Amino acid sequence: MGSEPQSSGEVLDLGVHAQVFEICAAPIWIYDSTFSVNVWGNKASLELFGVDEAAFKLPQLDMLGQFTPEQLRLWKKLNAQVHQDVEVDKKEINVTVTSGEPVPGFMRLDKPKLVLKASYKHICLTGTAERERDLTLIQVTAQIAPTVEDNQLRLVEMCNNHPMFQFLFDESGKLLAANKRALCNMREHLGSCENYNLRNYLAIGECDGSLGPDEMYKEAMEAIFVLDQPCHRFPQLRWSKRHPGKYRWVLYEMWPSIDPVSQQKAVLVCEQNISQVKALEEQIKKQNQRLEAQLEEALAQRDPVHKPAIDIDTPADKTLKLLDKIMRGHEVSAREAIELRDAIIQAGDLRQPVNFNEQLMKNSQTVLDNEVSQSLIQLLSSRRPAKIKEEEEEGEDHGAGSGHPDQDLRHIYARSNVTQDSVKALIAMHKNLPDEVLDVLAKVDDWQFDAFKLNEVSGGRPLSLLSYALLKRCEVADKFEMDDHRLVKFLMRIEDGYPNNPYHNRIHAADVLQSLHVLVVRGGLIAHGYCDEVSLTSCYLSAIIHDFEHKGVNNDYLIRVSDGLAVLYNDRSPMENHHLAASFQLMNSDEYNFLRKMPNKLRETLRKQIIEMVLATDMKQHFAIHSMFQAKMQLNGSVPSGGNGSGGKSMRTSPHPTSQDGHKVIDEDQRSLVLQVALKCADLGHLASPRIVHKKWVQYLEEEFFRQGDREKQNGLTVSPLMDREKNGISKSQVGFFDIVALPLFQSFAQAFQDATPMLDAVKDNYAMWREEAAVYANANSARSSK
């Protein structure tokens, strides 16, 4: 027993304070050292010693016979100290009491190795019939935990019987200690030996991934002893010694430690069985796959996603889909892998649909008309339809495809009548627009627009008027200090360079410009950071020049007649290359150089973007660009799910990445691709026009195709599919074109830029119109054939 005296003194009226002491949880009692007897105790004190009130008040000297003479001597000495220090000198002392030790005021404690802390305080007891008495107030202030030795025994017992295997290894991997269960398991797998080590223990399992046991050991030891990682974890597949053929998953957790014996670095390793966790993970994974399938089905029913009549996924699309499936934790069957391998082997171009021509011709016997299929092949494929090739070979003797340029294409370009007065007139008109022009331009931000109406109110200047208005409105003309006079002169000269073709004319250019403007401004390109001021200027100029000096025929025709443009550009996008080259020649001349004050670096960026965008309008590049667009957007958090549009509404992250500070992080290749696809959508913008306007555009395009067919007849060439005016024209092919080209394109763009969904909805409406008309036509044919 240890003691520490302190000054103290207190007058206590037991009649008043007894009730307060009684409700105290701590044992409190009054002791009289003169008579060695407890005078009073609260309920907690009686419970501490396990006695009733009568036994509690028995003289303690009567109970000292069980102690040794030495213990008795110490008790008397301490009792005298309590009497002198507390009751006489009125000091406070603190003592530590252990069970089995005789202490004044304390009765025998039955609980072994119990340690208590108590305080002895002087009190002057009043409220009795007798005179005031100087006594001692004893209060137990704390109960101390068992000794360290006891705790260690309990910890050893807990550790040995813990279901988790626990090991301690040194830096060389040698086993220093292990709990009983871990040691039994180690002996079971490795046999009895003097020196167990971690490397051999890990070697009895298989790794979860690409690392073997040796690599796992090296990685773990480096993580703990070199990299000082606070914890290192890895799973392992273990074969069962007791149950051959069965395996279980275990998880290793490793923490840096110190060997308490050698004081050297060590590693504490815990191994736990996670087979049930793995089984639950697999169950949750399968359940998640079922839920994803159900969700996609529900979303598809709510907002059906168009699926083309043929497989237009390229090998690149198929590869990305398979990889995406693996990354999402879905199983990939051997059949899917074999199909992908075959698709890659069969493909001549990884960014063109596999066997595209063959698929279309096969469908010509079921879904699509034969001539419609050939028309789509001519439009989209680098390989010509077999029928055209055969007929041209038969017609070689009478001059078909003789290699002479088509004479009637040399003088189609309209003469420009741009004068100083006309330039000034347009600038003045812009400053004070007539009401009818204002009414049309007020709808320039609408998803549906009538360019024919703009042509009427602008006096035949729809392109230059709209171009100048947009460049001024978006402030890029002022930003890059464009020379007003040269700018308007250039715009009017470009407009005059659009021949009076039925379709590819200045009205079409104005329509494309307005469609691209809406896609950029309202479709999300600016909002997501894909279109800065330079790119916006590139968009407008690309739309303005994209069909400059169009000859009213397609590239296939130019190649077949060996037109000068086909020869000049080696049969590669001759028309698109000419639109660009002729426009830049004008732009670079002093008379039309409205960008003379733009810094050279920005002009280089502008030119590069314009070239890429206009070349992308060649439909021969359609699948390559569409496939690349989907791949780029998918790798950045994908939404589009491939040409078949099987993904429905995306549940994944936005395809528009941001940095940690919230600013847009745009890859320049991705920006270029987005702008290319935006212009492609705008070039087909009339597909989203009101039905009556859209049908007017189709009629004009059909007439332009018929005129090409007339030229082909004049030159002794086989008439291209759907271009013979004596047969059905392209109005017959609209369902197929929407099905294979338009809907997948607009769908992918709207999935990447959801703000552009209104344009997709309008395209779907026109698609529904053509399907209705096709059904009426089919029913009429069926009725005629049945008669």
C-alpha positions in Angstrom: 0.0 0.0 0.0 1.3 3.5 -1.0 0.1 6.7 0.5 0.5 10.5 -0.1 -0.8 12.9 2.6 -2.7 16.1 1.7 -4.3 18.8 3.9 -8.0 18.2 4.4 -10.9 18.9 6.9 -14.7 18.6 6.6 -17.7 18.6 9.0 -20.2 15.9 8.1 -23.7 15.6 9.3 -24.5 11.9 8.6 -28.2 12.5 8.9 -28.0 15.0 6.1 -25.4 13.5 3.9 -26.2 9.8 4.2 -28.8 9.8 1.5 -26.4 11.6 -0.9 -23.7 9.1 -0.3 -26.1 6.2 -0.7 -26.9 7.0 -4.3 -23.2 7.3 -5.2 -21.9 4.6 -7.5 -18.4 4.7 -5.9 -17.9 2.9 -2.6 -17.9 5.4 0.3 -17.7 4.6 4.0 -16.7 6.0 7.5 -13.9 4.3 9.5 -12.9 4.9 13.1 -9.2 4.1 13.5 -9.4 4.3 17.3 -11.7 1.3 17.6 -10.6 -0.2 14.2 -14.2 -0.4 13.1 -16.3 0.8 10.2 -19.1 3.1 11.4 -21.2 3.5 8.2 -21.1 2.5 4.5 -23.2 3.1 1.4 -24.6 0.3 -0.6 -21.7 0.3 -3.1 -19.3 -0.3 -0.3 -21.3 -3.3 1.0 -21.4 -4.7 -2.5 -17.6 -4.3 -2.9 -16.9 -6.5 0.1 -19.9 -8.8 -0.4 -21.2 -8.4 3.2 -24.3 -7.0 5.0 -24.4 -4.0 7.2 -23.8 -6.0 10.5 -20.8 -7.8 9.1 -19.5 -4.6 7.7 -19.4 -3.0 11.2 -17.6 -5.8 13.0 -14.3 -4.9 14.6 -11.5 -5.5 12.1 -9.0 -6.7 14.8 -11.3 -9.8 15.2 -10.6 -10.6 11.5 -6.8 -10.2 11.5 -6.1 -13.7 12.7 -5.9 -15.0 9.1 -2.9 -12.8 8.3 0.8 -13.5 9.0 2.6 -11.7 11.8 4.4 -9.5 9.3 1.1 -8.5 7.7 -0.4 -7.9 11.1 2.5 -5.6 12.0 2.1 -3.6 8.8 -1.7 -3.3 9.3 -1.2 -1.8 12.8 1.5 0.6 11.6 -0.8 1.8 8.8 -3.7 2.2 11.1 -1.6 4.3 13.5 -0.6 6.5 10.5 -4.3 6.9 9.5 -5.2 7.9 13.0 -2.4 10.4 13.3 -2.3 11.9 9.7 -6.1 11.9 9.0 -8.0 12.0 12.3 -5.5 14.1 14.3 -3.6 16.2 11.8 -6.6 16.4 9.5 -4.7 15.5 6.3 -5.8 13.5 3.2 -3.9 10.4 2.1 -4.3 8.3 -1.0 -3.6 4.5 -1.0 -3.4 1.7 -3.5 -4.9 -1.6 -2.3 -4.6 -5.0 -3.8 -6.7 -8.0 -2.9 -5.2 -10.2 -0.2 -3.4 -7.3 1.5 -4.7 -6.1 5.0 -5.5 -2.4 5.0 -7.3 -0.4 7.7 -10.9 0.2 6.9 -10.9 -2.5 4.1 -12.4 -5.9 4.6 -11.2 -9.0 2.8 -11.6 -8.8 -1.1 -12.6 -12.1 -2.6 -11.8 -11.1 -6.2 -8.2 -12.2 -7.0 -5.6 -9.6 -8.1 -8.1 -6.7 -7.8 -6.3 -3.3 -7.5 -8.1 -0.3 -6.0 -7.2 3.3 -5.4 -8.8 5.0 -2.4 -8.6 8.3 -0.5 -8.6 8.8 3.2 -10.1 12.1 4.4 -10.8 13.7 7.8 -14.3 14.3 8.8 -15.9 15.6 11.9 -19.0 13.6 12.4 -22.0 15.5 13.9 -25.8 14.9 14.2 -25.5 12.1 16.8 -26.4 12.1 20.4 -22.8 11.9 21.3 -20.2 14.6 21.0 -18.5 15.4 17.7 -16.0 12.7 16.6 -12.9 12.9 14.4 -13.2 10.0 11.9 -11.9 8.9 8.5 -14.0 9.0 5.2 -12.8 6.4 2.8 -13.7 6.6 -0.9 -12.7 4.2 -3.7 -11.6 6.5 -6.5 -10.5 4.0 -9.2 -10.3 0.3 -10.1 -7.1 -0.6 -11.9 -6.9 -3.2 -14.7 -5.2 -6.5 -14.1 -1.5 -6.7 -14.4 0.3 -6.7 -17.8 1.2 -10.3 -17.3 -2.4 -11.2 -17.1 -3.3 -9.3 -20.2 -0.5 -10.9 -22.1 -1.8 -14.4 -21.2 -5.2 -13.4 -22.4 -3.9 -11.9 -25.6 -1.9 -15.0 -26.4 -5.0 -17.1 -25.9 -7.0 -14.8 -28.1 -4.3 -14.7 -30.8 -3.9 -18.5 -30.9 -7.6 -19.2 -31.3 -8.3 -16.3 -33.7 -9.7 -17.6 -37.0 -7.4 -15.2 -38.9 -3.9 -16.6 -39.5 -1.2 -14.2 -38.1 2.5 -14.2 -38.8 5.5 -12.1 -38.0 8.4 -12.2 -40.5 11.7 -10.5 -40.6 13.2 -8.5 -43.5 14.6 -11.7 -45.1 11.1 -13.3 -45.0 12.0 -15.7 -42.1 9.2 -16.6 -39.8 9.6 -15.1 -36.3 6.3 -16.0 -34.8 2.8 -17.2 -35.7 -0.4 -17.9 -33.9 -1.4 -21.5 -33.3 -3.8 -21.8 -36.2 -1.4 -20.2 -38.6 1.4 -22.5 -37.6 -0.8 -25.6 -38.0 -1.8 -24.4 -41.5 1.8 -23.8 -42.4 2.9 -27.2 -41.2 0.0 -28.8 -43.1 1.1 -27.3 -46.4 4.9 -27.1 -46.0 5.5 -30.0 -43.6 7.6 -29.8 -40.5 10.9 -27.8 -40.7 13.0 -25.5 -38.6 12.9 -22.4 -40.8 9.7 -21.4 -42.4 9.7 -18.3 -44.7 7.2 -16.1 -46.5 8.4 -16.8 -50.0 7.7 -20.6 -49.7 4.4 -19.9 -48.0 3.1 -17.7 -50.9 4.3 -20.3 -53.4 1.5 -22.7 -52.4 -1.1 -20.5 -53.9 -2.0 -19.0 -57.3 -2.0 -15.3 -57.9 -5.0 -13.1 -58.8 -3.7 -11.4 -61.9 -0.4 -11.4 -63.9 2.0 -11.6 -61.0 3.5 -15.0 -59.9 4.2 -15.9 -56.3 7.8 -14.7 -56.5 6.8 -11.4 -58.0 4.1 -11.1 -55.3 6.7 -11.7 -52.6 9.1 -9.1 -54.1 6.3 -6.5 -54.5 5.1 -7.0 -50.9 8.6 -6.8 -49.3 9.4 -3.7 -51.4 6.1 -2.1 -50.3 6.8 -2.7 -46.6 10.5 -2.3 -46.2 11.5 0.1 -49.1 8.4 2.2 -49.8 7.3 2.3 -46.2 3.6 1.8 -47.2 1.3 1.7 -44.1 -0.4 -1.4 -45.4 -0.1 -3.7 -48.4 -3.0 -6.0 -49.5 -3.4 -8.7 -52.2 -5.6 -11.7 -52.8 -4.5 -15.2 -53.6 -6.2 -18.4 -54.7 -5.3 -21.3 -52.5 -5.7 -25.1 -53.1 -7.1 -27.1 -50.3 -4.9 -29.7 -48.6 -7.8 -31.4 -46.9 -10.2 -31.3 -49.8 -8.2 -32.0 -53.0 -9.6 -30.2 -56.1 -11.2 -27.4 -54.1 -9.9 -23.9 -53.8 -10.4 -21.0 -51.5 -9.7 -17.3 -51.8 -7.5 -15.7 -49.1 -6.6 -12.0 -48.5 -3.1 -11.0 -47.2 -2.8 -7.8 -45.3 0.7 -6.7 -44.4 1.8 -4.0 -41.9 5.3 -2.8 -41.0 6.3 -3.8 -37.5 9.2 -4.2 -35.1 10.4 -7.5 -33.6 10.1 -6.8 -29.8 13.0 -9.2 -29.2 15.6 -8.0 -31.6 14.2 -4.5 -32.1 14.7 -5.1 -35.9 12.2 -4.3 -38.7 9.6 -6.9 -39.3 6.3 -7.4 -41.1 3.0 -8.5 -39.5 1.1 -10.6 -42.0 -2.6 -11.5 -41.5 -4.3 -14.0 -43.8 -8.1 -14.4 -43.8 -10.4 -16.6 -45.8 -12.5 -14.4 -48.3 -14.1 -17.2 -50.3 -17.5 -16.2 -49.1 -16.8 -12.6 -49.9 -15.7 -13.6 -53.4 -18.8 -15.8 -53.9 -20.9 -12.8 -52.8 -19.0 -10.5 -55.2 -19.7 -13.0 -58.0 -23.4 -13.1 -57.0 -23.6 -9.3 -56.9 -21.8 -9.1 -60.2 -24.3 -11.4 -62.0 -27.2 -9.6 -60.3 -25.7 -6.3 -61.5 -25.4 -7.6 -65.0 -29.1 -8.7 -64.9 -30.1 -5.2 -63.6 -28.1 -3.5 -66.3 -29.8 -5.6 -68.9 -33.2 -4.8 -67.5 -32.4 -1.1 -67.2 -31.2 -1.0 -70.8 -34.3 -2.8 -71.9 -36.5 -0.4 -69.9 -34.7 2.6 -71.3 -35.0 1.2 -74.8 -38.7 0.8 -74.4 -39.0 4.4 -73.1 -36.8 5.9 -75.8 -36.2 3.3 -78.5 -32.7 3.4 -80.1 -32.6 2.8 -83.8 -30.9 -0.3 -85.1 -29.8 -0.3 -88.8 -31.0 -3.1 -91.1 -27.3 -4.3 -91.5 -24.3 -4.5 -89.2 -22.5 -1.2 -89.7 -20.1 -1.6 -86.8 -16.5 -1.5 -88.0 -13.8 -3.9 -86.6 -12.5 -1.0 -84.5 -16.0 -0.5 -83.1 -16.3 -4.2 -82.3 -12.9 -4.3 -80.6 -13.8 -1.3 -78.4 -17.1 -2.9 -77.5 -15.5 -6.1 -76.5 -12.8 -4.3 -74.4 -15.5 -2.2 -72.8 -17.4 -5.3 -71.9 -14.3 -6.8 -70.2 -13.6 -3.6 -68.3 -17.1 -3.5 -67.0 -16.6 -7.0 -65.5 -18.8 -8.9 -68.0 -17.9 -12.3 -69.3 -16.7 -12.6 -72.9 -17.5 -15.9 -74.6 -15.1 -17.7 -77.0 -17.7 -17.2 -79.8 -17.5 -13.4 -79.4 -13.7 -13.5 -79.5 -13.7 -15.7 -82.6 -16.2 -13.4 -84.3 -14.0 -10.4 -83.6 -10.9 -12.1 -84.9 -12.7 -13.1 -88.1 -14.0 -9.5 -88.6 -10.5 -8.1 -88.3 -9.1 -10.7 -90.7 -11.8 -10.2 -93.3 -11.7 -6.4 -93.1 -9.9 -4.5 -95.8 -10.1 -1.4 -93.6 -10.6 -1.6 -89.8 -12.8 1.6 -90.0 -15.2 0.3 -92.6 -18.1 -2.1 -91.9 -17.2 -5.7 -92.6 -18.5 -7.0 -95.9 -20.5 -3.8 -96.3 -21.2 -4.3 -100.0 -22.2 -7.9 -99.6 -24.5 -7.1 -96.6 -26.3 -4.4 -98.6 -26.7 -6.6 -101.7 -28.0 -9.5 -99.5 -30.5 -7.1 -97.9 -31.6 -5.9 -101.4 -33.4 -9.2 -101.7 -35.3 -8.6 -98.4 -35.3 -5.2 -96.7 -33.8 -2.8 -99.3 -34.5 -2.5 -103.0 -31.6 -3.7 -105.2 -31.0 -0.3 -106.8 -31.2 1.4 -103.4 -28.5 -1.0 -102.1 -26.3 -0.2 -105.1 -26.9 3.5 -104.6 -25.8 3.3 -101.0 -22.7 1.3 -101.9 -21.8 3.9 -104.5 -22.3 6.7 -102.0 -20.4 5.1 -99.0 -18.1 2.4 -100.2 -14.7 2.7 -101.9 -15.6 -0.4 -103.9 -18.1 0.2 -106.7 -21.2 -1.9 -107.1 -20.5 -5.1 -109.1 -23.4 -4.3 -111.5 -21.8 -0.9 -112.5 -18.4 -2.5 -113.1 -19.8 -5.3 -115.2 -21.8 -2.9 -117.4 -18.9 -0.5 -117.8 -16.7 -3.4 -119.0 -19.4 -4.4 -121.5 -19.6 -0.8 -122.7 -15.9 -0.1 -123.3 -16.2 -0.8 -127.0 -18.7 2.1 -127.5 -16.8 4.8 -125.5 -18.1 4.3 -122.0 -15.5 5.5 -119.5 -13.2 6.4 -122.4 -11.1 8.7 -120.2 -12.1 12.0 -121.8 -13.3 14.8 -119.5 -16.9 15.6 -119.5 -17.1 18.7 -121.7 -20.3 20.1 -120.3 -18.8 20.5 -116.8 -16.1 23.0 -117.8 -18.3 26.1 -117.9 -20.8 25.5 -115.1 -19.3 28.1 -112.7 -21.4 31.3 -112.5 -19.6 34.5 -113.2 -19.2 36.7 -110.2 -21.0 40.1 -110.3 -19.5 41.4 -107.0 -19.0 45.1 -107.2 -18.0 47.8 -104.8 -21.6 49.0 -104.8 -23.0 45.5 -104.0 -20.6 45.1 -101.2 -21.5 48.5 -99.7 -25.2 47.7 -100.2 -25.0 44.4 -98.2 -23.1 46.2 -95.3 -25.7 48.9 -95.3 -28.5 46.4 -95.4 -27.0 44.6 -92.3 -27.1 47.8 -90.4 -30.7 48.4 -91.2 -32.3 45.1 -92.0 -35.8 45.0 -93.5 -38.6 43.6 -91.3 -39.0 40.5 -93.4 -35.3 39.7 -93.1 -35.4 40.3 -89.4 -38.3 38.0 -89.1 -36.4 35.2 -90.8 -33.1 35.8 -89.0 -34.9 35.9 -85.7 -35.3 32.1 -86.1 -31.6 31.5 -86.8 -31.2 29.8 -83.4 -34.1 27.5 -83.9 -33.6 23.8 -84.5 -35.7 24.0 -87.6 -35.1 26.7 -90.3 -36.3 27.5 -93.8 -33.4 28.6 -95.9 -35.7 28.9 -98.9 -37.5 31.7 -97.1 -34.2 33.4 -96.4 -33.3 33.3 -100.1 -36.6 35.0 -100.9 -36.3 37.9 -98.4 -32.5 38.4 -99.0 -32.9 39.0 -102.8 -31.0 35.9 -103.6 -28.2 36.5 -101.2 -29.0 34.0 -98.4 -25.4 32.8 -97.8 -23.5 36.2 -97.7 -26.3 37.8 -95.6 -26.4 35.0 -93.1 -22.6 34.6 -92.9 -22.0 38.3 -92.3 -24.7 38.5 -89.7 -23.4 35.5 -87.7 -19.7 36.6 -87.9 -20.8 40.0 -86.6 -23.2 38.6 -84.0 -20.7 36.2 -82.4 -18.1 39.0 -82.4 -15.4 37.0 -84.1 -15.2 39.5 -86.9 -14.3 42.2 -84.4 -12.2 39.8 -82.3 -9.9 39.0 -85.3 -10.2 42.5 -86.8 -11.6 41.2 -90.1 -11.7 43.8 -92.8 -15.4 44.5 -93.3 -15.1 45.3 -97.0 -12.9 42.4 -97.9 -15.0 40.0 -95.7 -18.2 40.9 -97.5 -16.6 40.8 -100.9 -15.2 37.3 -100.1 -18.6 36.1 -98.9 -20.4 37.4 -102.0 -17.7 36.0 -104.2 -18.0 32.5 -102.6 -21.8 32.8 -102.9 -21.5 33.6 -106.6 -19.2 30.5 -106.9 -22.1 28.3 -106.0 -23.6 27.2 -109.4 -27.4 27.1 -110.0 -27.5 23.4 -109.2 -30.9 22.1 -108.1 -29.4 21.1 -104.7 -25.7 22.0 -104.2 -26.3 25.8 -104.4 -26.1 28.9 -102.2 -29.3 28.0 -100.5 -27.9 24.7 -99.4 -24.8 26.4 -98.2 -26.9 28.8 -96.1 -28.9 25.9 -94.7 -25.7 24.0 -93.7 -24.4 27.2 -92.1 -27.5 27.7 -90.0 -27.6 24.0 -89.0 -24.0 24.1 -87.9 -24.5 27.4 -86.0 -27.3 25.8 -83.9 -25.3 22.7 -83.2 -22.4 24.7 -82.0 -24.3 27.3 -80.0 -27.2 25.3 -78.7 -25.9 21.7 -79.1 -23.3 21.9 -76.5 -20.0 22.3 -78.4 -19.3 25.7 -76.9 -20.6 24.7 -73.5 -18.3 21.7 -73.3 -15.2 23.6 -74.5 -14.9 22.1 -78.0 -15.5 25.4 -79.8 -13.4 28.5 -78.9 -13.4 31.7 -81.0 -10.9 30.2 -83.5 -12.9 27.0 -83.9 -16.2 28.9 -84.2 -14.7 30.9 -87.0 -13.5 27.6 -88.6 -17.0 26.2 -88.3 -18.6 29.2 -90.0 -16.1 29.4 -92.8 -16.2 25.6 -93.4 -19.9 25.7 -93.8 -19.7 28.7 -96.1 -17.2 27.1 -98.5 -17.9 23.5 -98.1 -19.5 23.1 -101.6 -17.9 26.1 -103.4 -17.9 25.6 -107.2 -19.7 22.3 -106.9 -20.1 20.7 -110.3 -23.6 19.2 -109.6 -22.2 15.6 -109.9 -20.7 13.2 -107.4 -17.0 12.3 -107.1 -17.6 8.9 -108.7 -18.7 10.6 -111.9 -15.7 12.8 -111.9 -13.4 9.8 -111.5 -15.3 7.8 -114.2 -14.9 10.6 -116.8 -11.3 11.4 -115.7 -12.4 15.0 -114.9 -9.5 17.4 -114.4 -10.2 17.6 -110.6 -10.1 13.8 -110.3 -6.7 13.8 -112.2 -5.4 16.7 -110.1 -6.3 15.1 -106.8 -5.6 11.5 -107.7 -9.2 10.4 -107.4 -9.2 11.2 -103.7 -12.1 13.4 -102.7 -11.6 15.6 -105.8 -14.7 17.8 -105.2 -13.9 18.5 -101.5 -10.3 19.2 -102.3 -11.4 21.7 -104.9 -13.8 23.4 -102.6 -10.9 24.0 -100.2 -8.2 24.9 -102.7 -10.3 27.3 -104.7 -11.6 29.0 -101.5 -8.2 29.4 -100.0 -6.8 30.8 -103.2 -9.4 33.5 -103.0 -8.8 34.1 -99.3 -5.1 34.5 -99.9 -5.4 37.1 -102.5 -5.2 40.7 -101.4 -8.6 41.5 -102.8 -10.3 39.0 -100.5 -7.8 38.7 -97.6 -10.1 39.7 -94.7 -7.9 37.8 -92.2 -4.7 39.8 -92.8 -4.5 40.9 -89.1 -5.0 37.5 -87.6 -1.7 36.1 -86.1 0.0 33.5 -88.3 -0.3 30.8 -85.6 -4.1 31.2 -85.4 -4.4 31.3 -89.2 -2.6 28.0 -89.3 -5.0 26.5 -86.8 -7.9 27.9 -88.7 -6.8 26.5 -92.0 -6.1 23.1 -90.5 -9.5 22.8 -89.0 -11.3 24.0 -92.1 -9.5 21.5 -94.3 -10.2 18.6 -91.9 -13.9 19.6 -91.6 -14.6 20.0 -95.3 -12.7 16.8 -96.3 -14.9 15.0 -93.8 -18.0 15.8 -95.9 -16.9 13.2 -98.5 -19.3 10.4 -97.8 -16.7 7.8 -98.7 -15.1 8.7 -95.4 -18.4 8.4 -93.4 -17.8 5.2 -91.6 -14.2 5.9 -90.8 -15.0 9.3 -89.2 -18.2 8.0 -87.5 -16.3 5.1 -86.0 -13.4 7.2 -84.9 -15.8 9.7 -83.3 -17.4 7.0 -81.3 -14.1 5.5 -80.2 -12.7 8.9 -79.1 -15.8 9.8 -77.1 -16.0 6.3 -75.6 -12.3 6.5 -74.4 -13.2 9.8 -72.7 -16.1 8.4 -70.6 -18.2 7.1 -73.3 -21.7 7.6 -74.4 -22.0 6.4 -78.0 -22.1 2.6 -78.1 -21.4 1.8 -81.7 -23.0 2.1 -85.1 -25.8 -0.2 -84.2 -26.9 2.2 -81.5 -27.4 -0.6 -79.1 -26.3 1.4 -76.0 -29.5 3.3 -75.3 -29.2 6.0 -72.7 -25.8 6.2 -71.2 -25.3 5.4 -67.5 -21.7 6.3 -67.5 -19.7 9.4 -67.1 -19.6 12.4 -69.4 -17.4 12.1 -72.5 -16.2 15.7 -71.9 -13.3 15.5 -69.5 -12.3 18.2 -67.0 -9.2 18.9 -65.1 -9.0 19.0 -61.3 -9.6 22.7 -61.3 -12.8 22.2 -63.3 -11.5 23.6 -66.7 -12.1 21.6 -69.9 -9.3 19.3 -71.0 -9.8 18.9 -74.7 -7.6 16.7 -76.8 -7.0 18.5 -80.2 -7.6 15.4 -82.2 -10.9 14.9 -80.4 -11.8 18.6 -80.9 -11.1 18.1 -84.6 -13.2 15.0 -84.8 -16.1 16.6 -83.0 -16.1 19.6 -85.4 -15.9 17.2 -88.4 -19.0 15.2 -87.2 -20.8 18.5 -86.5 -20.3 19.6 -90.1 -21.4 16.2 -91.3 -24.6 16.5 -89.4 -25.1 20.1 -90.6 -24.5 19.0 -94.2 -27.4 16.6 -93.7 -29.3 19.3 -91.7 -32.3 19.3 -94.0 -33.1 15.8 -92.6 -34.1 17.7 -89.4 -36.2 20.3 -91.2 -39.9 20.5 -91.1 -41.4 17.8 -93.2 -42.5 20.0 -96.1 -39.1 21.7 -96.2 -37.3 18.4 -96.0 -39.3 16.9 -98.9 -38.5 20.0 -101.0 -34.8 19.4 -100.4 -35.1 15.7 -101.4 -36.9 16.7 -104.6 -34.1 19.1 -105.5 -31.5 16.5 -104.8 -33.4 13.9 -106.8 -33.4 16.3 -109.8 -29.7 16.9 -109.5 -29.1 13.2 -109.5 -31.4 12.8 -112.6 -29.3 15.5 -114.3 -26.1 13.5 -113.6 -27.9 10.4 -115.0 -28.7 12.4 -118.2 -24.9 13.3 -118.5 -24.0 9.6 -118.0 -26.3 8.6 -120.8 -24.8 11.4 -123.0 -21.3 10.0 -122.3 -22.3 6.4 -122.9 -21.8 5.5 -119.3 -24.0 3.2 -117.2 -26.5 5.3 -115.4 -25.7 5.3 -111.6 -28.3 3.8 -109.3 -31.4 6.0 -108.7 -30.2 8.6 -111.2 -32.3 7.5 -114.2 -35.2 9.8 -114.5 -37.2 7.1 -116.3 -37.2 5.1 -113.0 -37.7 5.8 -109.4 -35.3 8.3 -107.8 -33.8 8.8 -104.4 -37.1 9.4 -102.7 -37.4 5.7 -103.0 -34.1 5.3 -101.0 -34.7 7.6 -98.1 -35.6 4.8 -95.6 -32.4 3.0 -96.4 -30.3 6.2 -96.2 -31.9 7.2 -92.8 -31.5 3.6 -91.6 -27.8 3.1 -92.4 -26.4 6.6 -92.4 -28.5 9.4 -90.9 -30.0 7.9 -87.7 -26.7 6.3 -86.5 -24.8 9.5 -87.1 -27.3 11.9 -85.4 -27.8 9.3 -82.7 -24.1 9.1 -81.8 -23.8 12.9 -81.8 -26.9 13.4 -79.6 -25.6 10.8 -77.2 -22.3 12.7 -76.9 -24.0 16.1 -76.8 -27.4 15.6 -75.3 -28.3 19.3 -75.9 -28.5 18.3 -79.6 -31.3 15.8 -79.0 -33.9 18.1 -80.6 -32.2 17.7 -84.0 -32.2 13.9 -83.5 -35.9 14.0 -82.7 -36.6 16.0 -85.9 -34.6 13.4 -87.9 -36.6 10.6 -86.4 -39.9 12.4 -87.3 -38.8 12.6 -91.0 -37.7 9.0 -90.9 -41.2 8.0 -89.6 -42.7 10.0 -92.6 -40.6 8.1 -95.1 -41.5 4.8 -93.5 -45.2 5.7 -93.7 -44.8 6.5 -97.4 -42.9 3.3 -98.0 -45.6 1.3 -96.4 -48.3 3.0 -98.5 -46.2 2.3 -101.7 -45.7 -1.3 -100.7 -49.4 -1.8 -100.0 -50.2 -0.3 -103.4 -47.8 -2.5 -105.2 -49.2 -5.6 -103.3 -52.7 -4.6 -104.3 -51.8 -4.2 -108.0 -50.0 -7.5 -108.1 -52.9 -9.4 -106.5 -55.3 -8.3 -109.3 
